[in-house]
Amino acid sequence: MNFGDLVKRSKDKKRPLHEIILDTEYENMGVPPEITRKGAAKILRAIIREGARNFGKKQRTLTGMTGTNAWKMKNYKQKFISEFNRVAMISALSFAESNAAMGRIVACPTAGACGVMSGIVYALWSKEEDFDKLLNSFIVAGGIGDVISKKATLAGAEGGCQAEIGSGAAMAAAMLTYYYTGDGEKCAHAAAIALKSLMGLVCDPVGGFVEVPCVKRNATAVNIAIASAEMAMAGIESVIPFDEVVEAMEKVGRALPESLRETGKGGIAATPTAKRILRNLKL
């Protein structure tokens, strides 16, 4: 399945992209649109609820390598970024640290990258509070994720962190763009720009724990998603179509050595400091 085909179908039928995605789910899986929409709404409410509950709170993780980043960000007055970016970053850190602390999260697209989509969702909800519009945009983001999962992978163990954080950023960029424009072509460009920006990102968790560098990557990725959406909405286009970007990501993932695919054996996980931290952990 190509995302470009969904966008074309939306234009040809003069119907919103989120409806086309729901119809396609029915055609492929036999799940009626109203059931899929109801399920997506349940997930969306869970993100909003947990986002409010954990926003900027300190959390206790197994290793102690993280747990206070969201709190620090909340208690810092930003110098450069907008309030929307600030809320998205705090939310992303909160969700990612909640995952590390065995809290409740929505693994969208994965647990390790849960803060990217969820951070943007909570920031959008805090700013606009239009649930139906947010739900439609969430469904479009799901369409992006579905295409990636079928044409490539969402797993860091298979494709590196580009498959997790990169996919989350692509989904979030498309969601933002759809929320404010309803334009499927712009959504595809936003997703492509975001994914290209993170292509080649390796998965190198210290000790195999989804804490370092994973938590902070969630926060940086929301800014990439926001920047990608802004560019697409300004009319900037990705020269390489989204579907081809996904195919390229899949090839890059297969080219990555095992040490850079969630094994904790390469990248920053193999640094002297990382090894010292692991020796000192009393687990």
N, C-alpha and C positions, 0 to 999 in steps of 0.2 A: 504493500500500500504506500502510495506517495502522498505527502501532504499537499503537493502542488495539484494533484487530482481533486482533492477535497475543495481546495480554493476555487478551481475551475468549475466544479460542479455547483458550488455556491453562487458563482457569478452567472452561470448558464441558467440556473433555475430561479435566480433572483430571490434566493432565500438566505437567511443568516447562516454563517459558518457553523455556529454551535448546533443548529438544527440538523445540518448535513452530517456532522460528526455523530450525533445521536442516531440518525437514520442508518448510518454506516455500521454502527455498533449492532443495530437490530438486524441488518442484512447479514453480518458476519457471525454474530453470536446468538441471535434469536432473542435478545433482551429488548423488550419494548422501551421506547424513548422515555416514557414517564417513570419507568422503574430505574433506568440508568440515572436520570435526573434526580430522582429521590435519593439514590445512593450517594451521588455526588454532593447533594445538599447536606446529608448526614456527615460526610467527611469534612465539608467546609465548616459546618457548625462546630465540629470538634477542634479544628484548627483555631477558630476564633475564641472558643472557650479556653483552650489551653494557653493560647497567646496572652489572654488577659490574666490568667492565673499566675503565669510564670514570668511576666514581663519585667526584665531587669533584676530578677531575684538571684541571690547567691544559691548555688546548688552544690551538693557534695558528690563528687565522683569517686570511682574506685581507686584511682591512682593519685588524685589531687593535682594532676597536671593542668586541670582547668576547673571551672566552676564559679569563678568570680568575674569573668570577662563581661558578661551582660550587665552585671551590677556596676562595674567600673564605667562602662559606656553610658549607662543611664545617668550616672552622677557626674558626667563630664559635659561641659557646654561646648558644643561643636564650633569650630572656627570657619569651616569651609562648606560643609555639606548642608543640604536643605533639611527641614524638619522631617519631611517624608523619608529621606535617606536615613536620618538618625533613627526613626522609629523602626524602619526595616532592618537596620543593622542590629539594634538592640533585640528585636524579635528573633532575628536569625541566630544570634548568639544564645539567646534564651532557649530556643528549640534545640539547638545543637548540644548545649550543655545538659539539657533535660534528657536527651538521648544518652549522653555519656553517664548520666546519673540514674539510668534505668527508669526514667519518668515516662509519662505518656506522650507520645508524638504520633504524627501521621507521616509514615515513610513515603513521602512524595517528593522525588521519585524513589529515594532510598532512605534508610535510616541515617546514614552518614551525611547525606545531603539534604536532610529534612528541613533545615533552616532557611533554605533559599526560597522555595515556593511559599512556605509557611510565613516567612518574614515579610514577603511582599503582600501576601493575602492579608495579614494582620495590619500592615501599614495602610493598605487600600481601605480596609474596613474602618479603621480609625479615622481616616480622612473623609470618606464618602458615605458609609453606612447604607449602601444600596445593595441589598442581599441578592436580588434577582439578577442584577447586572453583573455582580461579582460572580455569581454562579455560572452565568453564561460564559464569562471569561475563563473561569476555572475549567469548564468543559473543553474549551478550545486548547487550554494548556495541556489537558489530558490527551487531546488528539496529537499534540506535538510529542508527548512522552510515549504514546502508543506507537507512533511511527519509528521513534528511536529504538524502542524495545524490539521491534520486528525487523528493522533493517540493520541494527547494530546490537548494542547491549546497554543496560543501565547499571551493570555490575562492575565495581572497581577491580574485582578479582579477575575479570575477563578483559576489560578495556582501559584500566587505569582510572584515575580520578576524573579525567575528562568525561567519562561515561556517567559519573554521578553528579559532581558539582557542575560540569559543563551542561549536562542534560537539564539539571534543575534551573540553571540560568537561562537556558533556551526556553524552557516552559514558562518561567516567570516573565521573561521579556515579551513573549507572545501574549500572555495574560494581560499584562499592562497595556500593551498596544491595542488589544481587542476591546478592553474596557473603555478606552478613550476614543477609539476610532471605529470599531466594528468592521475594520478593513482586513480581510483575510490575507491579501498580498502583503500588506505592511507587517502583519503578524509573522509571516514566513521570513521576511527580511530581518525582523528583529531577532527571531530565533536563530537564524543563520549567523548574524553578526555576533551574538552572544556565544554560540558554540564555537565559532572560529577563534574567538578571543581566548578560549580555554583549551583548544585542541592541543594534545600532547601532554597535558597535565598528568603527572604520575601519581600513583596511589602509594604513599610511603608513611603509613601511620607508625609512630614510635611505639615499639613493643606490640604492635598489632591492635592497640586500643584506639577506638575512634574518638581521639581527643586532640592530639597534636600531629599534624597541623590542621586536622579536619574542622575543628570548631571555627577557627578564624577564617578558613576558606569560605565557609558559609556566609560570613559577613562581607568579605570582599566580593563574593559572587553576586550579592544583591545589588551592589553598585554597578557591576558589569551589566546586569539585567536591566537596570534603570537607564544606564547610558545607551544600551542597545535599543531600547524602546524609544528613547528620545530621538535617536538618530533616524530610526525607521519612520517615526511620526513626522520628522522634518523633511521626509522625502528621500533620505539617503538609502540606497539599495545595496544589497549584497550582490556582488558580481557573480558569485557562485550560488546557485539555487540551494535552498535548504536541504532538499533530499540528497543532493550531491555532497553537501557538507557532511551529512550523517554517514553516507557511504565512505567518505574519506576518513572520518573519525573511526569507523569500524576497522579500516585497514591500519590506521596508526595504532589502535589498541592491540591488534594482533602482532604488530611489529615490536611492541614493548616487551622487554625481557621479564621473566617471572619475578625478578627482584623488585620491579616497579609496579607490581600488580597485587597490592594488599598483603604481601607476605611479611612486611616489616623487615626486609633484608637489604633494601637499597634506599637511595635518596637521603632525606634527612634522618630516616630511621637508622641509618648506618653511621651516623656521625659520632664522634667521641662523646659529645654531651648526651646524646640519646642513649648510648651504651652505659654511660655512668648513671643516668637516671634509672635505667632498668636494674642495674646492680643494687641500687639503693632502695628500690621498692620492696616493701615487706608485704607481700600478698599471700 
